[in-house]
Amino acid sequence: MLEVMITLSCLVAVGYVAGKLGFLGGDFDRQLSRLVINITCPALILSSAMTGELPDRNYILPLLLISVITYVVLAIVAFLLPRYLTKRKDDEGAVGFALMFGNVGFMGYPVVASIFGHEAVFYAAVLNVVNTFAVFTVGTILITGSSEVGGERFQKKVLYSTPMLSAYLTMLIVALQIDNIPGFISQPLTMLGNITVPAALLIIGSSMSQLSLRTMLGNRTVYMTTALRLALLPLGVHYLMTALGFSPFVVGINTVVIAMPVATYGTILCLKYEKDTTMMTEVTFITTLLSMLTIPAITAFLLQ
């Protein structure tokens, strides 16, 4: 696991240096992000069911159920806890979003694939169905501070975006046990999917290179939020789901996904609704940086 995280960290570092040198950044990062989200990541999800051995379809319903319960718990935390973490009323929404949502698409899939194997991306994708729905409903309410605005501006087309469609299709393939997909379909999807991990990590490194020293240092609120997002909440959810009787494998996948750094959608939503991005940017950076230490620790805890 340490070797895996060092490998991932090296790719982030390359992205950071490339950003500082001008090879990455700006419009290139935005276009590459769109490519990853809309093409290579969906290909990665689809190819997870085309590895020669289908994922276990019996895990689909438990994963959906554990994800729903998890995000109900995290939503309660996100609405109640921020007032005790920050003195600035305007930052409460950003802190709540940071507590609730991890970076499943950019960090979750690569990490899950590295820890549990390529086919485990399918299980993470099932969990991400609920995550994506919650980001654009509850997440929007947290950022805007208005349930009416959040409900009014929620776009149903998000549920039919390329990543979501790929998750639905992959669940259908696994549920129907379709294991005779021709190589001329599975191999290009696998090749495309393999771009996701390095591209996502390079983008993360490049985005870090654009931050100021003050942002990189963080503050008390940022570090308290980071401790909750990367350690306390994942462990709390782990023990709760274990107590509810979910299988260790399902709990393990869910815990790793929850332990990801803050989702980059937070900054995107702040920009969209013209909210201050300072707190969101700081906590996204610090959680991404420190996750290189906490993810191996969480994984070692799960595998002991």
GUVEXVO-788677 format. One record per residue: x, y, z of N, C-alpha, C, O in turn. Coordinates in steps of 0.05 Angstrom, whole numbers, padded with zeros to 5 digits, always signed. Layout:
<atoms>
XYZXYZXYZXYZ ...
</atoms>
This chain:
<atoms>
+00016-00024+00000+00000+00000+00000+00017+00025+00000+00011+00045-00014 +00039+00025+00016+00057+00048+00016+00069+00052-00011+00071+00075-00020 +00076+00031-00025+00087+00033-00052+00067+00045-00071+00074+00061-00088 +00042+00037-00068+00020+00047-00085+00017+00077-00081+00016+00092-00101 +00017+00086-00056+00013+00115-00050+00037+00131-00059+00034+00154-00067 +00061+00119-00056+00085+00133-00066+00083+00137-00096+00090+00158-00107 +00074+00116-00110+00071+00118-00139+00051+00140-00146+00056+00156-00164 +00028+00140-00133+00008+00160-00138+00018+00188-00132+00013+00208-00146 +00033+00190-00110+00045+00216-00102+00065+00226-00122+00066+00250-00128 +00080+00208-00134+00099+00216-00154+00086+00228-00179+00095+00247-00190 +00063+00217-00186+00048+00228-00209+00037+00255-00202+00036+00273-00219 +00027+00259-00177+00018+00285-00169+00041+00305-00170+00038+00328-00178 +00065+00296-00160+00089+00314-00160+00096+00321-00189+00104+00344-00194 +00095+00302-00207+00101+00309-00236+00081+00330-00246+00089+00348-00260 +00055+00327-00239+00035+00346-00247+00041+00374-00235+00037+00394-00248 +00051+00374-00210+00058+00400-00197+00080+00414-00212+00079+00437-00218 +00102+00398-00217+00125+00410-00232+00117+00419-00260+00125+00440-00269 +00101+00402-00273+00092+00409-00300+00075+00434-00300+00076+00450-00318 +00059+00437-00279+00043+00462-00276+00061+00486-00272+00056+00507-00284 +00081+00483-00255+00099+00506-00250+00115+00513-00275+00121+00537-00280 +00121+00493-00292+00137+00498-00316+00119+00507-00340+00130+00515-00361 +00093+00506-00336+00075+00516-00357+00066+00495-00376+00052+00501-00396 +00073+00469-00372+00064+00448-00389+00034+00441-00384+00020+00433-00402 +00026+00445-00359-00002+00441-00351-00013+00467-00340+00001+00485-00333 -00040+00468-00337-00053+00491-00325-00073+00504-00344-00074+00498-00368 -00089+00521-00332-00108+00537-00348-00128+00521-00365-00140+00502-00355 -00131+00529-00389-00150+00516-00407-00143+00486-00412-00161+00470-00416 -00117+00480-00413-00109+00453-00418-00119+00435-00395-00130+00413-00401 -00117+00443-00370-00127+00428-00348-00157+00424-00349-00168+00402-00345 -00171+00446-00356-00200+00444-00358-00209+00425-00380-00227+00409-00376 -00195+00425-00403-00202+00407-00425-00195+00378-00417-00210+00360-00424 -00172+00375-00404-00164+00348-00396-00183+00337-00375-00190+00313-00375 -00193+00354-00357-00212+00346-00336-00238+00337-00350-00249+00316-00342 -00247+00352-00370-00271+00344-00384-00267+00317-00398-00285+00300-00398 -00243+00312-00409-00237+00287-00422-00238+00264-00402-00250+00243-00408 -00226+00268-00379-00226+00248-00358-00254+00241-00348-00262+00218-00347 -00269+00262-00342-00296+00259-00330-00315+00246-00350-00330+00228-00343 -00314+00255-00375-00335+00247-00395-00327+00223-00412-00345+00211-00424 -00301+00217-00414-00293+00195-00433-00277+00174-00419-00285+00151-00418 -00253+00181-00407-00236+00160-00397-00246+00148-00371-00243+00124-00367 -00259+00164-00354-00269+00153-00329-00293+00134-00334-00294+00112-00323 -00312+00141-00351-00333+00122-00359-00322+00097-00371-00332+00075-00367 -00301+00100-00387-00288+00076-00399-00276+00058-00378-00277+00034-00379 -00264+00071-00357-00252+00056-00335-00274+00041-00320-00270+00018-00313 -00297+00053-00315-00319+00040-00302-00329+00016-00318-00333-00005-00307 -00333+00020-00344-00343-00001-00361-00323-00024-00363-00330-00048-00362 -00297-00017-00365-00277-00038-00368-00274-00055-00342-00263-00077-00343 -00283-00044-00319-00281-00059-00294-00298-00084-00295-00294-00103-00279 -00318-00085-00313-00335-00109-00316-00326-00126-00340-00340-00144-00348 -00302-00119-00351-00293-00134-00374-00265-00144-00371-00249-00145-00390 -00258-00152-00346-00231-00161-00340-00228-00191-00343-00206-00202-00337 -00248-00205-00352-00247-00234-00354-00263-00247-00332-00274-00269-00337 -00264-00235-00309-00280-00246-00287-00299-00224-00277-00290-00203-00267 -00325-00228-00280-00344-00208-00273-00345-00203-00242-00342-00221-00227 -00348-00177-00234-00352-00172-00206-00377-00186-00196-00395-00194-00212 -00379-00190-00170-00402-00205-00158-00427-00187-00158-00427-00166-00145 -00448-00196-00172-00472-00179-00174-00487-00178-00147-00503-00161-00143 -00481-00197-00129-00494-00197-00103-00486-00173-00086-00499-00167-00066 -00465-00159-00094-00457-00135-00079-00471-00110-00087-00469-00089-00074 -00486-00110-00110-00498-00086-00120-00517-00073-00100-00514-00050-00093 -00537-00088-00091-00557-00077-00073-00545-00069-00046-00552-00048-00036 -00528-00086-00034-00515-00077-00009-00499-00052-00012-00499-00035+00006 -00485-00048-00035-00469-00024-00039-00487+00000-00042-00481+00022-00031 -00509-00002-00056-00528+00020-00059-00540+00027-00032-00543+00051-00025 -00547+00007-00016-00559+00012+00010-00539+00025+00030-00546+00044+00043 -00515+00014+00031-00495+00026+00049-00488+00054+00041-00482+00071+00057 -00489+00060+00014-00483+00087+00005-00505+00106+00013-00499+00129+00021 -00530+00098+00010-00552+00115+00018-00551+00122+00048-00553+00145+00056 -00546+00101+00065-00544+00106+00094-00521+00124+00100-00523+00142+00117 -00498+00119+00087-00474+00135+00091-00479+00165+00086-00471+00182+00102 -00492+00171+00063-00496+00199+00056-00518+00212+00072-00518+00237+00074 -00536+00197+00083-00556+00208+00101-00541+00217+00127-00546+00239+00137 -00523+00199+00137-00508+00206+00161-00490+00230+00156-00489+00248+00172 -00476+00230+00133-00457+00252+00127-00473+00278+00122-00462+00300+00129 -00497+00277+00111-00513+00301+00107-00520+00313+00134-00519+00338+00138 -00527+00297+00154-00533+00307+00181-00509+00321+00192-00511+00342+00204 -00486+00308+00189-00461+00320+00199-00455+00346+00185-00447+00366+00197 -00459+00346+00159-00453+00370+00142-00470+00394+00149-00461+00417+00146 -00494+00390+00158-00512+00412+00165-00509+00421+00195-00514+00444+00201 -00500+00403+00212-00499+00409+00240-00471+00418+00250-00470+00435+00268 -00450+00406+00239-00423+00410+00251-00409+00436+00243-00394+00447+00259 -00412+00446+00218-00396+00469+00209-00397+00493+00228-00377+00508+00230 -00420+00498+00240-00422+00522+00258-00403+00521+00281-00396+00541+00293 -00394+00496+00288-00374+00493+00310-00345+00493+00300-00327+00494+00316 -00342+00492+00274-00315+00491+00262-00305+00518+00252-00281+00522+00249 -00324+00536+00245-00316+00562+00234-00333+00584+00246-00356+00580+00252 -00321+00607+00250-00335+00630+00261-00348+00646+00238-00364+00664+00243 -00340+00640+00213-00350+00655+00190-00375+00641+00179-00373+00618+00169 -00398+00654+00181-00423+00643+00171-00421+00635+00141-00432+00615+00133 -00406+00652+00126-00404+00647+00097-00388+00622+00091-00391+00611+00069 -00372+00612+00110-00355+00589+00105-00369+00563+00113-00359+00541+00107 -00392+00564+00126-00405+00540+00136-00413+00521+00114-00411+00497+00116 -00423+00532+00091-00431+00515+00069-00407+00500+00057-00409+00476+00051 -00385+00514+00054-00361+00501+00043-00350+00480+00061-00342+00458+00052 -00350+00485+00088-00341+00465+00107-00360+00441+00107-00351+00418+00108 -00386+00446+00106-00405+00424+00105-00401+00407+00080-00402+00382+00081 -00397+00420+00057-00392+00405+00032-00367+00388+00035-00366+00365+00026 -00346+00400+00046-00320+00386+00049-00323+00362+00067-00311+00341+00062 -00340+00364+00088-00344+00341+00106-00360+00318+00092-00355+00295+00098 -00377+00326+00074-00395+00306+00063-00385+00292+00038-00390+00268+00034 -00369+00306+00021-00363+00295-00005-00333+00291-00009-00317+00310-00007 -00326+00266-00016-00298+00260-00023-00295+00259-00054-00314+00258-00069 -00270+00260-00062-00263+00261-00090-00263+00232-00102-00242+00221-00107 -00287+00222-00106-00289+00194-00115-00279+00190-00143-00264+00172-00149 -00287+00208-00161-00281+00205-00190-00251+00207-00195-00240+00191-00210 -00238+00228-00185-00210+00233-00191-00191+00216-00174-00170+00207-00183 -00197+00213-00148-00179+00199-00130-00190+00171-00122-00175+00152-00120 -00216+00169-00118-00228+00145-00109-00224+00121-00127-00215+00100-00118 -00229+00125-00153-00226+00102-00172-00197+00093-00174-00191+00069-00172 -00178+00111-00177-00150+00103-00178-00141+00088-00153-00127+00068-00154 -00148+00098-00129-00140+00086-00104-00153+00059-00100-00140+00040-00093 -00179+00057-00105-00193+00032-00103-00182+00011-00122-00178-00012-00114 -00176+00019-00147-00164+00000-00166-00137-00009-00156-00130-00032-00160 -00122+00009-00145-00095+00002-00136-00095-00017-00111-00078-00034-00109 -00115-00013-00094-00117-00029-00069-00131-00056-00074-00121-00077-00066 -00154-00055-00086-00172-00078-00088-00171-00092-00115-00184-00113-00118 -00158-00080-00135-00157-00092-00162-00176-00077-00180-00194-00063-00172 -00171-00080-00206-00185-00065-00227-00215-00070-00226-00231-00051-00230 -00224-00094-00220-00253-00100-00220-00267-00085-00197-00292-00081-00199 -00252-00077-00176-00265-00062-00154-00274-00034-00162-00290-00022-00147 -00265-00024-00185-00275+00002-00195-00305+00000-00198-00319+00020-00194 -00315-00023-00206-00344-00026-00209-00358-00021-00183-00378-00007-00182 -00348-00032-00161-00361-00028-00135-00360+00002-00127-00379+00012-00116 -00337+00015-00132-00336+00044-00126-00355+00060-00143-00367+00080-00134 -00359+00051-00168-00378+00064-00186-00407+00062-00176-00422+00081-00178 -00413+00039-00165-00440+00035-00153-00444+00055-00130-00465+00068-00128 -00424+00057-00113-00425+00076-00091-00427+00105-00101-00441+00122-00089 -00415+00110-00123-00414+00138-00134-00440+00147-00146-00444+00171-00150 -00458+00128-00152-00485+00136-00162-00499+00153-00141-00510+00174-00148 -00499+00144-00116-00512+00160-00095-00496+00185-00090-00508+00207-00085 -00470+00183-00090-00453+00206-00086-00459+00229-00106-00462+00252-00098 -00460+00222-00131-00465+00242-00152-00492+00255-00149-00494+00279-00152 -00512+00239-00143-00539+00250-00139-00538+00270-00115-00550+00292-00117 -00525+00262-00094-00524+00279-00070-00508+00305-00074-00515+00326-00064 -00487+00304-00090-00470+00327-00096-00487+00350-00108-00486+00373-00100 -00504+00342-00127-00519+00362-00142-00547+00368-00130-00562+00384-00141 -00553+00357-00107-00577+00364-00092-00569+00376-00065-00570+00400-00061 -00561+00358-00047-00552+00367-00020-00528+00386-00022-00527+00406-00008 -00509+00379-00039-00485+00395-00043-00491+00423-00052-00479+00442-00042 -00510+00425-00071-00518+00451-00081-00531+00468-00059-00527+00492-00057 -00548+00455-00042-00561+00469-00020-00540+00479+00000-00542+00501+00010 -00520+00463+00006-00498+00471+00024-00484+00496+00014-00478+00515+00028 -00477+00495-00012-00461+00517-00024-00478+00543-00026-00468+00564-00020 -00503+00540-00035-00519+00564-00039-00533+00574-00013-00539+00597-00011 -00536+00555+00006-00550+00563+00031-00580+00565+00028-00593+00576+00045 -00591+00553+00007-00619+00555+00002-00630+00530-00010-00621+00521-00032 -00649+00517+00003-00660+00492-00008-00677+00498-00033-00679+00482-00051 -00689+00522-00034-00705+00529-00057-00687+00532-00082-00694+00523-00103 -00664+00546-00078-00645+00550-00100-00634+00523-00109-00632+00517-00133 -00627+00506-00089-00616+00480-00096-00635+00463-00112-00627+00451-00131 -00661+00463-00103-00680+00447-00117-00687+00458-00144-00691+00443-00163 -00687+00485-00146-00694+00498-00171-00673+00493-00192-00679+00490-00216 -00648+00494-00184-00626+00493-00203-00615+00465-00208-00597+00461-00224 -00626+00445-00193-00617+00418-00198-00624+00409-00226-00648+00411-00234 -00605+00400-00241-00610+00392-00268-00611+00361-00270-00591+00348-00264 -00634+00351-00278-00637+00322-00279-00618+00309-00298-00612+00285-00296 -00608+00325-00318-00590+00313-00338-00564+00302-00325-00550+00286-00337 -00558+00311-00300-00534+00301-00286-00537+00271-00282-00517+00256-00283 -00562+00262-00277-00567+00233-00273-00563+00217-00298-00562+00192-00298 -00561+00231-00321-00557+00217-00347-00531+00226-00360-00528+00224-00384 -00512+00236-00344-00486+00243-00354-00471+00218-00362-00479+00196-00354 -00449+00221-00376-00433+00198-00385-00424+00181-00362-00426+00156-00364 -00412+00192-00341-00404+00174-00318-00427+00159-00306-00424+00135-00300 -00450+00172-00303-00473+00158-00291-00484+00136-00310-00491+00114-00301 -00485+00142-00336-00495+00123-00355-00476+00098-00355-00485+00075-00358 -00450+00103-00353-00431+00081-00353-00435+00064-00328-00432+00039-00329 -00441+00077-00305-00446+00062-00281-00471+00045-00283-00472+00021-00275 -00493+00057-00295-00518+00041-00299-00512+00017-00317-00521-00005-00311 -00498+00022-00339-00493+00001-00359-00476-00021-00347-00481-00045-00352 -00456-00013-00331-00439-00033-00319-00454-00050-00298-00450-00074-00297 -00472-00037-00283-00489-00052-00264-00506-00072-00279-00511-00095-00270 -00517-00064-00303-00533-00082-00319-00517-00105-00329-00527-00128-00329 -00493-00100-00338-00475-00122-00348-00470-00142-00326-00471-00166-00331 -00464-00132-00302-00458-00150-00280-00483-00165-00271-00482-00189-00265 -00505-00150-00269-00530-00162-00260-00540-00185-00278-00550-00205-00269 -00536-00181-00304-00544-00201-00324-00522-00221-00330-00526-00240-00346 -00499-00217-00317-00476-00235-00320-00467-00238-00349-00463-00261-00359 -00465-00216-00363-00457-00216-00391-00426-00217-00392-00413-00197-00386 -00415-00240-00399-00386-00243-00397-00373-00250-00424-00350-00258-00426 -00388-00246-00446-00377-00253-00472-00375-00228-00490-00380-00229-00514 -00367-00206-00478-00364-00180-00492-00339-00183-00510-00317-00190-00501 -00342-00177-00536-00320-00181-00555-00295-00163-00548-00298-00142-00536 -00272-00173-00556-00247-00159-00550-00245-00132-00564-00233-00113-00553 -00258-00129-00587-00256-00103-00601-00272-00081-00587-00269-00058-00593 -00288-00089-00567-00302-00070-00550-00287-00067-00524-00282-00044-00515 -00281-00089-00511-00269-00088-00484-00240-00077-00485-00233-00062-00466 -00225-00083-00505-00197-00074-00505-00194-00044-00509-00178-00031-00494 -00208-00031-00528-00207-00002-00530-00216+00012-00504-00205+00032-00496 -00238+00001-00492-00248+00012-00467-00227+00011-00445-00223+00029-00429 -00213-00012-00443-00192-00015-00423-00169+00004-00428-00159+00016-00409 -00161+00007-00453-00139+00026-00460-00147+00054-00453-00131+00069-00442 -00172+00062-00459-00181+00089-00452-00182+00092-00422-00174+00113-00411 -00193+00072-00409-00195+00074-00380-00169+00076-00366-00167+00089-00345 -00148+00064-00377-00121+00065-00365-00110+00094-00365-00091+00099-00350 -00121+00111-00381-00112+00139-00382-00121+00154-00356-00108+00174-00348 -00143+00145-00344-00156+00160-00323-00137+00165-00299-00135+00188-00290 -00124+00145-00289-00107+00147-00265-00085+00168-00268-00084+00187-00253 -00067+00165-00288-00046+00185-00291-00056+00213-00298-00046+00232-00287 -00077+00214-00315-00087+00241-00322-00099+00255-00298-00095+00279-00294 -00115+00241-00282-00128+00253-00259-00107+00263-00239-00110+00284-00228 -00086+00247-00234-00066+00255-00215-00049+00278-00225-00041+00295-00209 -00044+00279-00251-00029+00301-00262-00045+00327-00259-00034+00348-00253 -00071+00325-00263-00089+00349-00260-00089+00359-00231-00087+00383-00226 -00090+00340-00212-00089+00348-00184-00063+00362-00178-00063+00383-00164 -00041+00351-00187-00015+00364-00182-00013+00391-00195-00003+00410-00183 -00024+00394-00219-00023+00419-00233-00040+00440-00219-00032+00463-00217 -00063+00432-00209-00080+00451-00194-00067+00460-00168-00070+00483-00160 -00051+00443-00156-00036+00451-00132-00015+00472-00138-00010+00490-00122 -00004+00470-00162+00018+00489-00169+00007+00517-00173+00023+00536-00173 -00019+00520-00175-00031+00547-00179-00038+00561-00153-00046+00584-00154 -00035+00547-00131-00043+00558-00105-00021+00575-00092+00002+00571-00096 -00030+00595-00077-00011+00613-00063-00001+00599-00038-00011+00579-00029 +00021+00610-00027+00033+00599-00002+00013+00600+00021+00012+00581+00037 -00002+00621+00023-00022+00624+00045-00042+00602+00043-00050+00590+00063 -00052+00596+00019-00072+00575+00015-00060+00548+00022-00073+00531+00034 -00034+00544+00016-00021+00518+00021-00017+00513+00051-00016+00490+00060 -00015+00535+00066-00011+00532+00095-00036+00526+00110-00036+00511+00130 -00059+00536+00101-00085+00530+00114-00088+00545+00140-00072+00563+00147 -00109+00538+00156-00115+00550+00182-00128+00530+00200-00132+00506+00192 -00136+00539+00224-00148+00521+00243-00173+00507+00233-00176+00482+00236 -00190+00521+00220-00215+00510+00209-00209+00489+00188-00221+00467+00187 -00190+00495+00171-00182+00476+00150-00171+00450+00161-00178+00429+00152 -00154+00452+00182-00143+00428+00193-00163+00411+00209-00161+00387+00209 -00181+00424+00223-00202+00409+00237-00220+00395+00217-00228+00372+00221 -00227+00409+00195-00244+00397+00174-00229+00374+00161-00241+00353+00155 -00203+00377+00157-00187+00356+00145-00186+00332+00162-00188+00309+00152 -00182+00335+00188-00182+00312+00207-00208+00297+00206-00208+00272+00206 -00230+00311+00204-00256+00298+00203-00259+00283+00176-00268+00260+00175 -00253+00297+00154-00257+00286+00127-00240+00261+00122-00250+00242+00111 -00215+00262+00131-00196+00241+00123-00194+00218+00143-00186+00196+00136 -00203+00223+00168-00199+00202+00189-00223+00197+00206-00233+00174+00206 -00233+00217+00220-00254+00212+00240-00281+00203+00227-00293+00184+00237 -00289+00216+00206-00314+00208+00193-00312+00181+00179-00330+00165+00183 -00291+00175+00164-00288+00148+00152-00289+00126+00174-00302+00105+00170 -00274+00130+00196-00274+00110+00217-00301+00108+00231-00310+00086+00237 -00314+00131+00235-00340+00130+00247-00360+00116+00230-00376+00099+00240 -00360+00121+00204-00378+00108+00185-00371+00078+00184-00389+00061+00182 -00345+00071+00185-00337+00043+00185-00349+00028+00208-00360+00006+00204 -00347+00038+00232-00357+00024+00255-00388+00023+00255-00399+00003+00264 -00401+00044+00245-00430+00044+00244-00440+00023+00224-00458+00008+00230 -00427+00022+00200-00436+00003+00180-00430-00026+00188-00445-00045+00182 -00408-00030+00203-00402-00057+00213-00423-00065+00234-00432-00088+00234 -00431-00046+00251-00452-00051+00271-00479-00057+00258-00495-00072+00269 -00484-00046+00234-00509-00051+00220-00510-00077+00206-00530-00085+00195 -00487-00091+00205-00486-00118+00194-00478-00121+00165-00481-00142+00154 -00467-00100+00153-00457-00102+00126-00431-00119+00126-00416-00120+00145 -00426-00133+00103-00403-00150+00101-00377-00134+00102-00377-00110+00094 -00355-00145+00113-00330-00131+00114-00320-00119+00088-00308-00098+00087 -00325-00134+00066-00316-00125+00040-00331-00099+00031-00318-00080+00023 -00357-00100+00034-00374-00076+00027-00366-00053+00045-00364-00030+00035 -00363-00058+00071-00355-00036+00089-00328-00025+00082-00323-00001+00083 -00309-00043+00074-00282-00034+00067-00281-00016+00043-00268+00005+00044 -00296-00024+00022-00297-00007-00002-00309+00020+00004-00299+00041-00004 -00331+00019+00019-00345+00044+00026-00327+00062+00043-00327+00087+00039 -00312+00051+00062-00295+00066+00079-00272+00080+00063-00266+00103+00068 -00260+00065+00045-00239+00077+00028-00249+00100+00011-00236+00120+00009 -00273+00096+00000-00285+00117-00016-00291+00142+00001-00286+00165-00008 -00301+00138+00025-00307+00160+00043-00282+00175+00052-00283+00198+00058 -00259+00161+00052-00234+00172+00062-00219+00189+00042-00197+00197+00047 -00232+00194+00019-00218+00210-00002-00218+00240+00006-00234+00249+00022 -00199+00255-00006-00199+00284-00001-00224+00297-00012-00240+00285-00026 -00227+00323-00007-00251+00338-00015-00255+00337-00045-00236+00340-00061 -00280+00333-00053-00287+00332-00081-00283+00358-00095-00289+00380-00084 -00271+00357-00119-00266+00381-00134-00292+00395-00144-00291+00418-00152 -00314+00380-00143-00340+00393-00150-00346+00416-00132-00361+00434-00140 -00335+00416-00107-00340+00438-00089-00332+00465-00100-00347+00485-00099 -00308+00466-00111-00298+00491-00123-00314+00498-00147-00320+00522-00151 -00322+00478-00163-00338+00483-00187-00365+00496-00180-00374+00514-00193 -00377+00485-00159-00403+00496-00150-00401+00524-00138-00418+00541-00143 -00379+00529-00124-00374+00556-00113-00372+00576-00136-00383+00598-00134 -00358+00569-00157-00355+00587-00179-00381+00590-00194-00388+00613-00202 -00396+00569-00197-00422+00570-00211-00441+00589-00197-00455+00604-00210 -00442+00587-00170-00462+00603-00155-00449+00628-00143-00461+00641-00125 -00426+00636-00153-00412+00661-00146-00407+00663-00116-00413+00684-00104 -00398+00642-00104-00391+00641-00076-00360+00643-00073-00346+00636-00091 -00351+00652-00050-00322+00654-00044-00310+00627-00045-00320+00608-00031 -00289+00623-00060-00276+00597-00063-00252+00592-00045-00240+00571-00045 -00246+00612-00028-00221+00611-00012-00221+00586+00006-00202+00570+00005 -00241+00583+00023-00243+00561+00042-00243+00534+00027-00229+00516+00035 -00259+00533+00006-00261+00508-00009-00234+00500-00022-00226+00477-00022 -00220+00520-00033-00195+00515-00046-00174+00505-00025-00159+00487-00030 -00174+00518-00002-00154+00511+00019-00159+00483+00029-00140+00467+00031 -00184+00476+00035-00189+00450+00047-00186+00428+00026-00178+00406+00032 -00191+00434+00001-00187+00415-00021-00157+00409-00024-00150+00385-00026 -00141+00430-00023-00112+00426-00025-00101+00410-00002-00086+00390-00006 -00107+00419+00023-00095+00406+00046-00104+00377+00049-00088+00360+00055 -00130+00371+00043-00139+00343+00045-00126+00326+00023-00120+00303+00028 -00122+00337+00000-00109+00322-00022-00080+00316-00014-00071+00293-00018 -00067+00335-00003-00039+00331+00005-00036+00311+00027-00020+00292+00025 -00052+00314+00048-00049+00296+00072-00061+00269+00067-00055+00250+00081 -00078+00266+00046-00090+00240+00040-00069+00220+00032-00073+00196+00034 -00046+00230+00022-00024+00212+00015-00013+00197+00039+00000+00177+00037 -00019+00208+00063-00011+00195+00088-00034+00180+00101-00031+00158+00111 -00058+00192+00100-00081+00180+00114-00093+00156+00099-00102+00137+00112 -00092+00156+00073-00104+00133+00058-00089+00107+00064-00101+00087+00068 -00062+00107+00063-00048+00083+00071-00054+00074+00099-00056+00050+00105 -00057+00094+00118-00063+00087+00146-00091+00075+00148-00095+00055+00162 -00111+00086+00134-00138+00075+00134-00138+00047+00122-00151+00028+00132 -00123+00044+00100-00122+00018+00087-00109-00003+00104-00118-00026+00106 -00087+00004+00118-00074-00014+00136-00092-00023+00158-00092-00046+00167 -00109-00003+00168-00128-00009+00189-00149-00030+00179-00156-00048+00193 -00158-00026+00154-00179-00044+00143-00168-00072+00138-00183-00092+00140 -00142-00074+00131-00131-00100+00123-00118-00115+00146-00108-00137+00143 -00119-00103+00170-00105-00116+00193-00121-00140+00202-00113-00154+00221 
</atoms>
